[in-house]
Amino acid sequence: MRLMAMLALLATLQLQAQDLVFPDRNQSFPEAETKLKKKFDTQALVKAVSFAEQNEYTGSRDLRIAILKGFEKEPYHQILGPTKKRGGPAGIILYKGRTITQWGDLKRVDMTFSVTKSFLSTVAGLAVDQGLISSTSNKVGEQIWDGTFEGPHNAKIEWKHLLQQNSAWSGTLWGIKDWADRPPREGSTDDWRFTKPVEPGTVMEYNDVRVNVLAYSLTQVWRKPLPQVLKEELMDKIGASTTWRWFGYKDAWTTIDGRQMKSVTGGGHSGGGIFINTEDMARFGMLFLNQGKWKDQQLLSESWIAEALTPSQPNPSYGYLWWLNKEGRRQWKGVPEHLFYAAGFGGNFIVVDQKNDLVIVTRWLEPSKMGEFMAKVYESLR
């Protein structure tokens, strides 16, 4: 009976995959046919889009100002990488790879901040798939032996700890100290400087310095710039435009095999990260909707996606730099728990619902309103 059930599920997933649309480069996602649109309540969907348009992120459209204001409590915080003035609210809702509705300028390139982290996670997945990293349970210092992971504490850190943001890596990278990134609300600089780090794998701490340590480490493993890896291994193959970019800090240079290359960031906390348009974000979401397969080409293994979406022990709402809609403080109420999503400062999201064949991308939607927006989208489902 169990075998029959598994075969039935596999057949269902295969049928779903055959029904998905994957546009070629320079093609937009096609409009959904009338029969597919009937799955949604048109009036409810209009209300959801209107809500997104009326609840624009309240921070400045000059993102230098928004960044400095957003992280003003951090000691020594400064802009170290590129920034860009943003556009207005935009987004798209795809059902089976077809456009159900859209709003705003989908081709405008904007910063995505921590949405970049989910792209970085995927670059790690490609490294695992190709055998460059044999296991995420390996100690990072076994491959990165330049001193980054020296010492009794940092030597314990495994790849999965960096991917789950529970490494507690201690040190300075590109002039930024780990403890200066999102310090506790209580205490002073002296308190934070001398706090003993917790054991790796025990506590999740959202920290861009440590994510940038992961990006640096993956650059060493790939032996080439990560934007080149992402372009050649993924973005070109899913037909992404030529307009996206991935930046690092101005002084984040390293030399590998005699070549100087930039180590990129996993977000835009101090500038940098991935700058990309809404349509390309939706393509990335479609790849994950279809378990790493674009058309008939498996670009990322299903086993990696399953591992990346496994809840971490310190925080069940977080996998490998992907958020999971599990019960907890961040959960969106009235929305399925099986959702997973990439999230960035200012209301940038890529939401994937594999069971309902949905990909939802938002730009510049006030983050505190995202849960309410998602509930409205699901209220429109018939």
Contacts in CASP RR format, 6 or more apart in sequence:
PFRMAT RR
TARGET T0000
AUTHOR 0000-0000-0000
METHOD contacts of the structure
MODEL  1
MRLMAMLALLATLQLQAQDLVFPDRNQSFPEAETKLKKKFDTQALVKAVS
FAEQNEYTGSRDLRIAILKGFEKEPYHQILGPTKKRGGPAGIILYKGRTI
TQWGDLKRVDMTFSVTKSFLSTVAGLAVDQGLISSTSNKVGEQIWDGTFE
GPHNAKIEWKHLLQQNSAWSGTLWGIKDWADRPPREGSTDDWRFTKPVEP
GTVMEYNDVRVNVLAYSLTQVWRKPLPQVLKEELMDKIGASTTWRWFGYK
DAWTTIDGRQMKSVTGGGHSGGGIFINTEDMARFGMLFLNQGKWKDQQLL
SESWIAEALTPSQPNPSYGYLWWLNKEGRRQWKGVPEHLFYAAGFGGNFI
VVDQKNDLVIVTRWLEPSKMGEFMAKVYESLR
13 291 0 8 1.000
16 96 0 8 1.000
16 357 0 8 1.000
17 290 0 8 1.000
17 291 0 8 1.000
17 293 0 8 1.000
19 96 0 8 1.000
19 357 0 8 1.000
20 96 0 8 1.000
20 97 0 8 1.000
20 286 0 8 1.000
20 289 0 8 1.000
20 290 0 8 1.000
20 357 0 8 1.000
21 29 0 8 1.000
21 30 0 8 1.000
21 96 0 8 1.000
21 97 0 8 1.000
21 98 0 8 1.000
22 97 0 8 1.000
22 238 0 8 1.000
22 286 0 8 1.000
22 290 0 8 1.000
22 294 0 8 1.000
22 295 0 8 1.000
23 29 0 8 1.000
23 30 0 8 1.000
23 239 0 8 1.000
23 283 0 8 1.000
24 239 0 8 1.000
25 239 0 8 1.000
25 240 0 8 1.000
25 241 0 8 1.000
26 241 0 8 1.000
28 99 0 8 1.000
28 106 0 8 1.000
28 279 0 8 1.000
29 92 0 8 1.000
29 94 0 8 1.000
29 97 0 8 1.000
29 98 0 8 1.000
29 99 0 8 1.000
29 279 0 8 1.000
29 282 0 8 1.000
30 97 0 8 1.000
30 98 0 8 1.000
30 99 0 8 1.000
31 98 0 8 1.000
31 99 0 8 1.000
32 95 0 8 1.000
32 96 0 8 1.000
32 98 0 8 1.000
32 99 0 8 1.000
32 100 0 8 1.000
33 98 0 8 1.000
36 95 0 8 1.000
36 96 0 8 1.000
36 98 0 8 1.000
36 100 0 8 1.000
37 100 0 8 1.000
38 382 0 8 1.000
39 95 0 8 1.000
39 381 0 8 1.000
39 382 0 8 1.000
40 95 0 8 1.000
40 100 0 8 1.000
40 380 0 8 1.000
40 381 0 8 1.000
40 382 0 8 1.000
41 379 0 8 1.000
41 380 0 8 1.000
41 381 0 8 1.000
41 382 0 8 1.000
42 380 0 8 1.000
44 376 0 8 1.000
44 379 0 8 1.000
44 380 0 8 1.000
45 93 0 8 1.000
45 100 0 8 1.000
45 101 0 8 1.000
45 377 0 8 1.000
45 380 0 8 1.000
46 101 0 8 1.000
47 376 0 8 1.000
47 380 0 8 1.000
48 373 0 8 1.000
48 376 0 8 1.000
48 377 0 8 1.000
48 379 0 8 1.000
48 380 0 8 1.000
49 101 0 8 1.000
49 103 0 8 1.000
51 369 0 8 1.000
51 372 0 8 1.000
51 373 0 8 1.000
51 376 0 8 1.000
52 89 0 8 1.000
52 91 0 8 1.000
52 103 0 8 1.000
52 362 0 8 1.000
52 365 0 8 1.000
52 373 0 8 1.000
53 89 0 8 1.000
53 103 0 8 1.000
53 104 0 8 1.000
55 89 0 8 1.000
55 365 0 8 1.000
55 366 0 8 1.000
55 369 0 8 1.000
55 373 0 8 1.000
56 88 0 8 1.000
56 89 0 8 1.000
56 364 0 8 1.000
56 365 0 8 1.000
56 366 0 8 1.000
57 89 0 8 1.000
57 346 0 8 1.000
57 347 0 8 1.000
57 364 0 8 1.000
57 365 0 8 1.000
57 366 0 8 1.000
57 367 0 8 1.000
58 366 0 8 1.000
59 65 0 8 1.000
59 66 0 8 1.000
59 69 0 8 1.000
59 346 0 8 1.000
60 66 0 8 1.000
60 69 0 8 1.000
61 85 0 8 1.000
61 86 0 8 1.000
61 87 0 8 1.000
61 88 0 8 1.000
62 85 0 8 1.000
63 83 0 8 1.000
63 84 0 8 1.000
63 85 0 8 1.000
63 86 0 8 1.000
63 111 0 8 1.000
64 79 0 8 1.000
64 83 0 8 1.000
66 345 0 8 1.000
66 346 0 8 1.000
67 79 0 8 1.000
67 83 0 8 1.000
67 268 0 8 1.000
67 269 0 8 1.000
67 270 0 8 1.000
67 271 0 8 1.000
67 345 0 8 1.000
68 77 0 8 1.000
68 79 0 8 1.000
71 77 0 8 1.000
71 182 0 8 1.000
71 269 0 8 1.000
73 183 0 8 1.000
74 180 0 8 1.000
74 181 0 8 1.000
74 182 0 8 1.000
74 183 0 8 1.000
75 180 0 8 1.000
75 183 0 8 1.000
75 189 0 8 1.000
75 192 0 8 1.000
76 176 0 8 1.000
76 177 0 8 1.000
76 180 0 8 1.000
77 180 0 8 1.000
77 270 0 8 1.000
78 270 0 8 1.000
79 270 0 8 1.000
79 271 0 8 1.000
80 174 0 8 1.000
80 176 0 8 1.000
80 249 0 8 1.000
80 250 0 8 1.000
80 251 0 8 1.000
80 252 0 8 1.000
80 270 0 8 1.000
80 271 0 8 1.000
81 247 0 8 1.000
81 248 0 8 1.000
81 249 0 8 1.000
81 250 0 8 1.000
81 265 0 8 1.000
81 268 0 8 1.000
81 270 0 8 1.000
81 271 0 8 1.000
81 272 0 8 1.000
82 247 0 8 1.000
82 248 0 8 1.000
82 271 0 8 1.000
82 272 0 8 1.000
82 275 0 8 1.000
83 111 0 8 1.000
83 268 0 8 1.000
83 271 0 8 1.000
83 272 0 8 1.000
84 109 0 8 1.000
84 110 0 8 1.000
84 111 0 8 1.000
84 275 0 8 1.000
86 110 0 8 1.000
86 111 0 8 1.000
86 363 0 8 1.000
86 364 0 8 1.000
87 105 0 8 1.000
87 108 0 8 1.000
87 110 0 8 1.000
87 363 0 8 1.000
87 364 0 8 1.000
88 104 0 8 1.000
88 105 0 8 1.000
88 363 0 8 1.000
88 364 0 8 1.000
89 103 0 8 1.000
89 104 0 8 1.000
89 362 0 8 1.000
89 363 0 8 1.000
89 364 0 8 1.000
89 365 0 8 1.000
90 102 0 8 1.000
90 103 0 8 1.000
90 104 0 8 1.000
90 105 0 8 1.000
90 106 0 8 1.000
90 108 0 8 1.000
90 278 0 8 1.000
90 362 0 8 1.000
90 363 0 8 1.000
90 364 0 8 1.000
91 102 0 8 1.000
91 103 0 8 1.000
91 104 0 8 1.000
91 106 0 8 1.000
91 278 0 8 1.000
91 360 0 8 1.000
91 361 0 8 1.000
91 362 0 8 1.000
91 363 0 8 1.000
92 99 0 8 1.000
92 101 0 8 1.000
92 102 0 8 1.000
92 103 0 8 1.000
92 106 0 8 1.000
92 278 0 8 1.000
92 279 0 8 1.000
92 282 0 8 1.000
92 359 0 8 1.000
92 360 0 8 1.000
92 361 0 8 1.000
93 99 0 8 1.000
93 100 0 8 1.000
93 101 0 8 1.000
93 102 0 8 1.000
93 358 0 8 1.000
93 359 0 8 1.000
93 360 0 8 1.000
93 377 0 8 1.000
94 100 0 8 1.000
94 282 0 8 1.000
94 286 0 8 1.000
94 358 0 8 1.000
94 359 0 8 1.000
94 360 0 8 1.000
95 356 0 8 1.000
95 357 0 8 1.000
95 358 0 8 1.000
96 357 0 8 1.000
97 286 0 8 1.000
97 289 0 8 1.000
97 357 0 8 1.000
97 359 0 8 1.000
105 278 0 8 1.000
106 277 0 8 1.000
106 278 0 8 1.000
106 279 0 8 1.000
107 241 0 8 1.000
107 243 0 8 1.000
107 277 0 8 1.000
107 278 0 8 1.000
107 279 0 8 1.000
108 277 0 8 1.000
108 278 0 8 1.000
109 243 0 8 1.000
109 244 0 8 1.000
109 245 0 8 1.000
109 275 0 8 1.000
109 276 0 8 1.000
109 277 0 8 1.000
110 275 0 8 1.000
110 276 0 8 1.000
110 277 0 8 1.000
110 348 0 8 1.000
110 363 0 8 1.000
110 364 0 8 1.000
111 268 0 8 1.000
111 271 0 8 1.000
111 272 0 8 1.000
111 273 0 8 1.000
111 274 0 8 1.000
111 275 0 8 1.000
111 348 0 8 1.000
112 267 0 8 1.000
112 273 0 8 1.000
112 274 0 8 1.000
112 275 0 8 1.000
112 276 0 8 1.000
112 281 0 8 1.000
112 344 0 8 1.000
112 348 0 8 1.000
113 267 0 8 1.000
113 268 0 8 1.000
113 269 0 8 1.000
113 273 0 8 1.000
113 344 0 8 1.000
113 345 0 8 1.000
113 346 0 8 1.000
113 348 0 8 1.000
114 266 0 8 1.000
114 267 0 8 1.000
114 268 0 8 1.000
114 269 0 8 1.000
114 342 0 8 1.000
114 343 0 8 1.000
114 344 0 8 1.000
114 345 0 8 1.000
115 274 0 8 1.000
115 281 0 8 1.000
115 342 0 8 1.000
115 343 0 8 1.000
115 344 0 8 1.000
115 348 0 8 1.000
115 349 0 8 1.000
115 350 0 8 1.000
116 246 0 8 1.000
116 265 0 8 1.000
116 266 0 8 1.000
116 267 0 8 1.000
116 268 0 8 1.000
116 273 0 8 1.000
116 274 0 8 1.000
117 211 0 8 1.000
117 266 0 8 1.000
117 267 0 8 1.000
117 321 0 8 1.000
117 342 0 8 1.000
118 284 0 8 1.000
118 321 0 8 1.000
118 322 0 8 1.000
118 342 0 8 1.000
118 350 0 8 1.000
119 230 0 8 1.000
119 246 0 8 1.000
119 274 0 8 1.000
119 284 0 8 1.000
119 342 0 8 1.000
120 211 0 8 1.000
120 214 0 8 1.000
120 215 0 8 1.000
120 218 0 8 1.000
120 226 0 8 1.000
120 266 0 8 1.000
120 321 0 8 1.000
121 163 0 8 1.000
121 308 0 8 1.000
121 320 0 8 1.000
121 321 0 8 1.000
121 322 0 8 1.000
122 230 0 8 1.000
122 234 0 8 1.000
122 300 0 8 1.000
122 308 0 8 1.000
123 218 0 8 1.000
123 222 0 8 1.000
123 226 0 8 1.000
123 229 0 8 1.000
123 230 0 8 1.000
123 233 0 8 1.000
124 133 0 8 1.000
124 136 0 8 1.000
124 159 0 8 1.000
124 163 0 8 1.000
124 214 0 8 1.000
124 218 0 8 1.000
124 320 0 8 1.000
125 133 0 8 1.000
125 300 0 8 1.000
125 301 0 8 1.000
125 304 0 8 1.000
125 308 0 8 1.000
126 229 0 8 1.000
126 233 0 8 1.000
126 234 0 8 1.000
126 300 0 8 1.000
127 133 0 8 1.000
127 218 0 8 1.000
127 221 0 8 1.000
127 222 0 8 1.000
128 134 0 8 1.000
128 135 0 8 1.000
128 136 0 8 1.000
128 304 0 8 1.000
129 300 0 8 1.000
129 301 0 8 1.000
129 304 0 8 1.000
132 221 0 8 1.000
132 222 0 8 1.000
133 143 0 8 1.000
133 159 0 8 1.000
133 221 0 8 1.000
135 159 0 8 1.000
136 158 0 8 1.000
136 159 0 8 1.000
136 160 0 8 1.000
136 163 0 8 1.000
136 307 0 8 1.000
136 320 0 8 1.000
137 158 0 8 1.000
137 159 0 8 1.000
137 160 0 8 1.000
138 158 0 8 1.000
138 159 0 8 1.000
139 149 0 8 1.000
139 155 0 8 1.000
139 156 0 8 1.000
139 157 0 8 1.000
139 158 0 8 1.000
140 148 0 8 1.000
140 149 0 8 1.000
140 157 0 8 1.000
140 158 0 8 1.000
140 159 0 8 1.000
140 162 0 8 1.000
140 217 0 8 1.000
141 148 0 8 1.000
141 149 0 8 1.000
141 154 0 8 1.000
141 155 0 8 1.000
141 157 0 8 1.000
143 217 0 8 1.000
143 220 0 8 1.000
143 221 0 8 1.000
144 216 0 8 1.000
144 217 0 8 1.000
144 220 0 8 1.000
144 221 0 8 1.000
146 220 0 8 1.000
148 154 0 8 1.000
148 173 0 8 1.000
148 213 0 8 1.000
148 216 0 8 1.000
148 217 0 8 1.000
149 155 0 8 1.000
149 157 0 8 1.000
149 169 0 8 1.000
153 168 0 8 1.000
153 170 0 8 1.000
153 197 0 8 1.000
153 200 0 8 1.000
154 169 0 8 1.000
154 170 0 8 1.000
154 171 0 8 1.000
156 199 0 8 1.000
156 200 0 8 1.000
157 167 0 8 1.000
157 168 0 8 1.000
157 169 0 8 1.000
157 200 0 8 1.000
158 167 0 8 1.000
158 200 0 8 1.000
160 320 0 8 1.000
161 167 0 8 1.000
161 168 0 8 1.000
161 200 0 8 1.000
161 201 0 8 1.000
162 169 0 8 1.000
162 210 0 8 1.000
162 211 0 8 1.000
162 213 0 8 1.000
162 214 0 8 1.000
162 217 0 8 1.000
163 214 0 8 1.000
163 308 0 8 1.000
163 319 0 8 1.000
163 320 0 8 1.000
163 321 0 8 1.000
164 201 0 8 1.000
164 204 0 8 1.000
164 312 0 8 1.000
164 314 0 8 1.000
164 315 0 8 1.000
164 318 0 8 1.000
164 319 0 8 1.000
164 320 0 8 1.000
164 321 0 8 1.000
165 204 0 8 1.000
165 205 0 8 1.000
165 206 0 8 1.000
165 207 0 8 1.000
165 210 0 8 1.000
165 211 0 8 1.000
165 318 0 8 1.000
165 321 0 8 1.000
166 200 0 8 1.000
166 201 0 8 1.000
166 202 0 8 1.000
166 203 0 8 1.000
166 204 0 8 1.000
166 205 0 8 1.000
166 312 0 8 1.000
166 314 0 8 1.000
166 315 0 8 1.000
167 200 0 8 1.000
167 201 0 8 1.000
167 210 0 8 1.000
167 213 0 8 1.000
168 197 0 8 1.000
168 198 0 8 1.000
168 199 0 8 1.000
168 200 0 8 1.000
168 201 0 8 1.000
168 202 0 8 1.000
168 203 0 8 1.000
168 205 0 8 1.000
168 210 0 8 1.000
169 178 0 8 1.000
169 197 0 8 1.000
169 209 0 8 1.000
169 210 0 8 1.000
169 213 0 8 1.000
170 178 0 8 1.000
170 179 0 8 1.000
170 197 0 8 1.000
171 177 0 8 1.000
171 178 0 8 1.000
171 209 0 8 1.000
172 178 0 8 1.000
173 209 0 8 1.000
173 212 0 8 1.000
173 213 0 8 1.000
173 216 0 8 1.000
174 212 0 8 1.000
174 249 0 8 1.000
174 251 0 8 1.000
174 252 0 8 1.000
174 263 0 8 1.000
175 251 0 8 1.000
176 209 0 8 1.000
176 212 0 8 1.000
176 270 0 8 1.000
177 193 0 8 1.000
177 209 0 8 1.000
178 207 0 8 1.000
178 209 0 8 1.000
178 210 0 8 1.000
179 192 0 8 1.000
179 193 0 8 1.000
179 195 0 8 1.000
180 192 0 8 1.000
180 209 0 8 1.000
181 207 0 8 1.000
181 208 0 8 1.000
181 209 0 8 1.000
181 210 0 8 1.000
181 269 0 8 1.000
182 205 0 8 1.000
182 206 0 8 1.000
182 207 0 8 1.000
182 208 0 8 1.000
183 192 0 8 1.000
184 192 0 8 1.000
201 312 0 8 1.000
201 313 0 8 1.000
201 314 0 8 1.000
202 314 0 8 1.000
203 314 0 8 1.000
204 312 0 8 1.000
204 314 0 8 1.000
204 315 0 8 1.000
204 318 0 8 1.000
208 265 0 8 1.000
208 266 0 8 1.000
208 267 0 8 1.000
208 268 0 8 1.000
208 269 0 8 1.000
208 270 0 8 1.000
211 265 0 8 1.000
211 266 0 8 1.000
211 267 0 8 1.000
211 321 0 8 1.000
212 252 0 8 1.000
212 263 0 8 1.000
212 265 0 8 1.000
212 266 0 8 1.000
214 266 0 8 1.000
215 226 0 8 1.000
215 263 0 8 1.000
215 264 0 8 1.000
215 265 0 8 1.000
215 266 0 8 1.000
216 252 0 8 1.000
216 254 0 8 1.000
216 263 0 8 1.000
218 226 0 8 1.000
219 225 0 8 1.000
219 226 0 8 1.000
219 254 0 8 1.000
219 256 0 8 1.000
219 261 0 8 1.000
219 263 0 8 1.000
219 264 0 8 1.000
220 254 0 8 1.000
220 256 0 8 1.000
222 229 0 8 1.000
223 256 0 8 1.000
223 257 0 8 1.000
224 256 0 8 1.000
224 261 0 8 1.000
225 261 0 8 1.000
225 262 0 8 1.000
225 264 0 8 1.000
226 246 0 8 1.000
226 263 0 8 1.000
226 264 0 8 1.000
227 245 0 8 1.000
227 246 0 8 1.000
227 264 0 8 1.000
230 246 0 8 1.000
233 299 0 8 1.000
234 287 0 8 1.000
234 299 0 8 1.000
234 300 0 8 1.000
235 244 0 8 1.000
235 280 0 8 1.000
237 294 0 8 1.000
237 297 0 8 1.000
237 299 0 8 1.000
238 283 0 8 1.000
238 284 0 8 1.000
238 286 0 8 1.000
238 287 0 8 1.000
238 294 0 8 1.000
238 299 0 8 1.000
239 283 0 8 1.000
240 280 0 8 1.000
240 283 0 8 1.000
240 284 0 8 1.000
241 277 0 8 1.000
241 279 0 8 1.000
241 280 0 8 1.000
243 276 0 8 1.000
243 277 0 8 1.000
243 280 0 8 1.000
244 274 0 8 1.000
244 275 0 8 1.000
244 276 0 8 1.000
244 277 0 8 1.000
244 280 0 8 1.000
245 274 0 8 1.000
245 275 0 8 1.000
245 276 0 8 1.000
246 264 0 8 1.000
246 273 0 8 1.000
246 274 0 8 1.000
246 275 0 8 1.000
247 262 0 8 1.000
247 264 0 8 1.000
247 265 0 8 1.000
247 271 0 8 1.000
247 272 0 8 1.000
247 273 0 8 1.000
247 274 0 8 1.000
247 275 0 8 1.000
248 262 0 8 1.000
248 263 0 8 1.000
248 264 0 8 1.000
248 265 0 8 1.000
248 271 0 8 1.000
248 272 0 8 1.000
248 273 0 8 1.000
249 265 0 8 1.000
249 270 0 8 1.000
249 271 0 8 1.000
249 272 0 8 1.000
252 262 0 8 1.000
252 263 0 8 1.000
252 264 0 8 1.000
252 265 0 8 1.000
253 260 0 8 1.000
253 261 0 8 1.000
253 262 0 8 1.000
253 263 0 8 1.000
254 260 0 8 1.000
254 261 0 8 1.000
254 263 0 8 1.000
255 261 0 8 1.000
264 272 0 8 1.000
264 273 0 8 1.000
265 271 0 8 1.000
265 272 0 8 1.000
265 273 0 8 1.000
266 273 0 8 1.000
267 273 0 8 1.000
267 274 0 8 1.000
267 344 0 8 1.000
268 345 0 8 1.000
269 345 0 8 1.000
278 361 0 8 1.000
278 363 0 8 1.000
281 350 0 8 1.000
281 361 0 8 1.000
282 350 0 8 1.000
282 359 0 8 1.000
282 361 0 8 1.000
284 350 0 8 1.000
285 350 0 8 1.000
285 352 0 8 1.000
285 359 0 8 1.000
285 361 0 8 1.000
286 294 0 8 1.000
286 359 0 8 1.000
287 293 0 8 1.000
287 294 0 8 1.000
287 299 0 8 1.000
287 300 0 8 1.000
288 305 0 8 1.000
288 340 0 8 1.000
288 352 0 8 1.000
288 354 0 8 1.000
289 352 0 8 1.000
289 353 0 8 1.000
289 354 0 8 1.000
289 357 0 8 1.000
289 358 0 8 1.000
289 359 0 8 1.000
291 302 0 8 1.000
291 305 0 8 1.000
291 354 0 8 1.000
292 298 0 8 1.000
292 299 0 8 1.000
292 300 0 8 1.000
292 301 0 8 1.000
292 302 0 8 1.000
292 305 0 8 1.000
293 299 0 8 1.000
307 320 0 8 1.000
308 319 0 8 1.000
308 320 0 8 1.000
308 321 0 8 1.000
308 322 0 8 1.000
309 319 0 8 1.000
309 320 0 8 1.000
309 322 0 8 1.000
309 324 0 8 1.000
309 340 0 8 1.000
310 319 0 8 1.000
310 320 0 8 1.000
311 317 0 8 1.000
311 318 0 8 1.000
311 319 0 8 1.000
311 324 0 8 1.000
311 326 0 8 1.000
312 318 0 8 1.000
312 319 0 8 1.000
316 324 0 8 1.000
316 326 0 8 1.000
316 327 0 8 1.000
316 328 0 8 1.000
317 323 0 8 1.000
317 324 0 8 1.000
317 325 0 8 1.000
317 326 0 8 1.000
317 328 0 8 1.000
317 329 0 8 1.000
317 330 0 8 1.000
317 331 0 8 1.000
318 324 0 8 1.000
322 340 0 8 1.000
322 341 0 8 1.000
322 342 0 8 1.000
323 330 0 8 1.000
323 340 0 8 1.000
323 341 0 8 1.000
323 342 0 8 1.000
323 343 0 8 1.000
324 339 0 8 1.000
324 340 0 8 1.000
325 331 0 8 1.000
325 332 0 8 1.000
325 335 0 8 1.000
325 336 0 8 1.000
325 337 0 8 1.000
325 338 0 8 1.000
325 339 0 8 1.000
325 340 0 8 1.000
325 341 0 8 1.000
326 337 0 8 1.000
327 337 0 8 1.000
331 337 0 8 1.000
332 339 0 8 1.000
332 370 0 8 1.000
332 371 0 8 1.000
332 374 0 8 1.000
332 375 0 8 1.000
333 371 0 8 1.000
333 375 0 8 1.000
334 374 0 8 1.000
334 375 0 8 1.000
334 378 0 8 1.000
335 371 0 8 1.000
335 374 0 8 1.000
335 375 0 8 1.000
335 378 0 8 1.000
336 353 0 8 1.000
336 355 0 8 1.000
336 356 0 8 1.000
336 378 0 8 1.000
338 353 0 8 1.000
338 354 0 8 1.000
338 355 0 8 1.000
339 351 0 8 1.000
339 352 0 8 1.000
339 353 0 8 1.000
340 351 0 8 1.000
340 352 0 8 1.000
341 349 0 8 1.000
341 350 0 8 1.000
341 351 0 8 1.000
341 352 0 8 1.000
342 349 0 8 1.000
342 350 0 8 1.000
343 349 0 8 1.000
343 367 0 8 1.000
344 367 0 8 1.000
345 367 0 8 1.000
346 364 0 8 1.000
346 365 0 8 1.000
346 366 0 8 1.000
346 367 0 8 1.000
347 362 0 8 1.000
347 363 0 8 1.000
347 364 0 8 1.000
347 365 0 8 1.000
347 366 0 8 1.000
347 367 0 8 1.000
347 370 0 8 1.000
348 362 0 8 1.000
348 363 0 8 1.000
348 364 0 8 1.000
349 360 0 8 1.000
349 361 0 8 1.000
349 362 0 8 1.000
349 365 0 8 1.000
349 370 0 8 1.000
350 359 0 8 1.000
350 360 0 8 1.000
350 361 0 8 1.000
351 358 0 8 1.000
351 359 0 8 1.000
351 360 0 8 1.000
351 361 0 8 1.000
351 362 0 8 1.000
351 374 0 8 1.000
352 358 0 8 1.000
352 359 0 8 1.000
353 359 0 8 1.000
353 360 0 8 1.000
356 381 0 8 1.000
360 374 0 8 1.000
360 377 0 8 1.000
362 370 0 8 1.000
362 373 0 8 1.000
365 373 0 8 1.000
END
